[in-house]
């Protein structure tokens, strides 16, 4: 591994852009490869074996493309596959996103909270350990089956219907919402349209700070003075995805 290597970032689609934008703000001089696995989206309802196989394939590809570190910008993949990946690729650091429930514990413990995530994340052992450690006993868990898929497909009508049906019961009941899937920060406005004003919690900024610390510690920071590059790969070769990805990223930056 050397300093000139790239930072590999992957998700089951374009949702991980909500993580990448925080990283780029903190580490602008790095070169990035973003892998959007839209061919296999959604991950949320897949088995461990399926997710591990998919992630293993992506990691191999990113390492072949000279990535020095891998960011798993998908809560479901982190929850289900990171232990396997860390055991298999011992020389590589994996930085994995997880639902920002510790943040609720640290900054907003008294508030009734809703955790939105995929079924795969909510049913995982990793998430359950986190949840029971920081449980404020005022938290609802909402497995949002199919939501990442709707966001990925940009289906505004289906989105509105989905949120009305699944979020309406929590209206007035919760003050905090943990966005436990990296696609969900893209629909904050639509969530507030149903729930009213709520405080959002997401882990991407914390992850970016941690990534920088790890690169510093491992002496892997890119020393180049100019701004780095961002290469986008989509597993179903969708040019539309690439366009949407950069549009969202540039809006954030
Ligand atoms: N962005 C992924 C996550 O954070 C979406 C999972 C899916 O594809 O269902 O969990």
Boltz pocket constraint, residues with backbone or C-beta under 6 A from the ligand:
constraints:
  - pocket:
      binder: B
      contacts: [[A, 11], [A, 12], [A, 13], [A, 15], [A, 16], [A, 40], [A, 41], [A, 42], [A, 43], [A, 44], [A, 45], [A, 73], [A, 74], [A, 75], [A, 76], [A, 77], [A, 118], [A, 121], [A, 148], [A, 149], [A, 180], [A, 181], [A, 182], [A, 183]]
      max_distance: 6.0
